[in-house]
Amino acid sequence: MGLELKRLLLLLCLGNALAMAQPEPAQEQLRRLSIPRVNRAPRLADFLNGTPREAELAVSDFRQYSPGDGIPITQPTTAYLSYDSKNLYVAFVCKDDPRLIRARLAKHDQILTDDRVIINIDTFLDRRHMYWFDINPYGVQADGNITDGVEDSPSWDTLWYAEGRVTEDGYVVLAAIPFKSLRFPAKSEHTWGLILGRYIQRNNEIALWPYLSSRKPGWVQQGGDLDGLREISPGRNLQFIPYGLYSRSRYLDAPPSGTPRLLWDTEARGGVDAKVVLKDAFTLDVAVNPDFSQVESDEPQVTVNQRYEVYFPEKRPFFLENAGFFTTPQTLFFSRRIADPRLGARLTGKLGTWSLGAMFADDRGPGKTTPAGAAGHGRSSPVGVFRLQREFTRNGRNSSLGVMATSQEFAGSFNHVYAMDAQWQVLGNWLFQGQAAGSKTREVDGQRLTGPSYRAGFYHRGRHFISETRYLDVSPNFRSWVGFFPRLDIRELRQRSGYQWRYDQGWLQSLGPELTASINYDRQGRLRDWNLVPEFRMSLIRGTDLSIYHEQAYELYQGRGFRRPLSAVRFRTEWLSWLWIQVQWFQGAAINYNPSSGLPPFLGQVKRLESSLTLRPDRRLQIEETYLFSGLRTGEKSGLGAAEPGEVIFQNHLFRTKLNYQFTRRHSLRFIADYDSVLPNSKWTSLSKDKRLGLDVLYTYMLNPGTAVYIGFTDQRENYRLDPLRSPALYRTTSLDLSTGRQFFVKLSYLLRF
């Protein structure tokens, strides 16, 4: 492995030299605009019929960010900007063949695969953060936050207005963004950072004003300037969202000791979410008797025969909003650890170069899952999270220092985590990120644990060359109850390098190799695992990608070392506007982590398929079909004398059918059917035979992200039978005999803003 790592470092240096040698495009444009104030708000009809308007700022010099670098946009596009005392107005006139436009009626925030226009605004002009607003040709909206160096967050929602119309020669959209929906400093005149853009999906094309390049670091820091904004204010901006919820449920109660039974529950409750803006920059969110249930369901994932915990992303709006304030190199705060809070409060904001995030929740989840009679049964668990960050900008490079702390207590036990992190933008597109954390823990049994965790990495993102060099060190005694750390006691070095040749024109847009390698030891110096993965990638127009890779890997499990070769092919395409296909096929070796009693873990032959197909018969209907398969069989290297190669160990099938019909921008109906089956061979595995069928129907009326009506029904059936006259009363069958969870609910919420 040492020789391979040396080769990787050589490739890294060579790739960086090639990236630095690429010539910069000669085109550079004016990056400062002055916006006029108007007395009459523009209307969409003005841009459809040529109605005379007041003077507006027109922007038409859009340049490609991808696939080209600085070359003109392929379809004529003009943006018109103006403002008054209440709103910022941006209209786009986008020329195109209407038969080629890819867009549909959809829910809020679900247009990121559509043709659309974008508005990015840096209201603090800190060259690091932006609000983003997207609109598709039918006026459907999406919004979120951008933070350079951190993954974009679509979870931020606010009240703004948009209209759209497909025309004979393209489409026109108009956005009105209230100033009270934004945070910005209180002063008489403002200069904001600005990026305007257009996505043309069939070309994989992103074109922007001003000219941005992946050859240069960051996104926000390359934005232009918008000045001329005078006598505007976000106002007091007090916001209240009261809600009411009624549900009728039937569920299976199967305590560890006692008789299983089906119980009915009726719940009617209300609460309120309040938002208060402090000093024009900080936002205080308080949820009293909140409803933290999630309306959106989790995407299916394979959880069978997994050695480590599987990550399921957060779906609940309260925890999604402003989640970027709590994002650090290590996942010290994973909000799904907070299962059932009775109260939630969050303070987030920015003052100058300082960013602050603080959250408190009183979680009833631990008390509900603790058995009756045990310490903590019925009690709640307070959770606190604190984050403070200082940002620096020097010579056009963004850097930062931050601290973070999390705390949770329950029934005399506690977990406290404290951390410091840094981000430093080095020469060119090189970025350093690092974090050091420590924890103090007292378990319920009184055991005390302390331990550190470290992560550091150098990252390069360029138009051609990418590189990631990352080191992770986690003590066996480190604990983070509200974080996500699936592995402890590791010292891992990982390197990823790749080079892509890019083409500005034609059906082929990029291709090139990539190499990933990692090696991991525990704190006693034992080799835990390593892998080496060469890969080749190719991208075509119309969202078509192909990659092929082969992995050679080693893993130490329960004192025995296993070699795990694995080959894979990934393919996705959106060649047709009404059909999307994505397929991933894996074949090789995998460990049976759940052998039957008396057998040690052994190596089997694995086959996995991850496939999805999306149909859009018209602009209102979308049908998604997902099928996941994972199967393990005995092989020649299983080391089982009584086994014939090819005997089934287990098979896992997951099916999902999802239909969404969008009657209008506000009304939609969604149907989901999920089927999950685990079919084991008890000769070789201890897995149980499980079958589940879930049905989910949801009607949504959404006027805006705060004002909505949800009417839903869910039902889950499993291969159980409940017979009080039998012992045990609850037992497995071969068919889906028992409904283990059924619910009908109605939820209403209404946004009040002052």
Secondary structure as UniProt FT lines:
FT   HELIX           2..21
FT   STRAND          32..34
FT   HELIX           44..49
FT   STRAND          57..59
FT   STRAND          63..66
FT   STRAND          77..83
FT   STRAND          87..95
FT   HELIX           98..100
FT   TURN            108..109
FT   TURN            112..113
FT   STRAND          116..122
FT   TURN            123..124
FT   STRAND          129..135
FT   TURN            137..138
FT   STRAND          141..147
FT   TURN            148..149
FT   STRAND          150..153
FT   TURN            154..155
FT   STRAND          161..167
FT   TURN            168..169
FT   STRAND          170..178
FT   HELIX           179..181
FT   STRAND          189..200
FT   HELIX           201..203
FT   STRAND          205..209
FT   TURN            214..215
FT   HELIX           220..222
FT   STRAND          224..230
FT   STRAND          238..253
FT   STRAND          261..278
FT   TURN            279..281
FT   STRAND          282..288
FT   TURN            304..305
FT   HELIX           317..320
FT   TURN            321..322
FT   HELIX           323..326
FT   HELIX           335..337
FT   STRAND          341..351
FT   TURN            352..353
FT   STRAND          354..363
FT   HELIX           365..369
FT   TURN            372..373
FT   TURN            375..378
FT   STRAND          381..394
FT   TURN            395..396
FT   STRAND          397..410
FT   TURN            411..412
FT   STRAND          413..425
FT   TURN            428..429
FT   STRAND          430..442
FT   TURN            444..445
FT   STRAND          448..461
FT   STRAND          465..474
FT   TURN            476..477
FT   TURN            481..482
FT   STRAND          490..499
FT   STRAND          501..502
FT   STRAND          508..521
FT   TURN            523..524
FT   STRAND          527..540
FT   TURN            541..543
FT   STRAND          544..557
FT   TURN            558..559
FT   STRAND          560..563
FT   STRAND          566..576
FT   TURN            577..578
FT   STRAND          579..592
FT   TURN            597..598
FT   STRAND          602..615
FT   STRAND          621..634
FT   TURN            636..637
FT   TURN            641..642
FT   TURN            645..646
FT   STRAND          648..662
FT   STRAND          667..680
FT   TURN            682..684
FT   STRAND          690..704
FT   TURN            705..706
FT   STRAND          707..718
FT   STRAND          720..722
FT   TURN            724..725
FT   STRAND          730..732
FT   STRAND          738..749
FT   STRAND          752..753
//
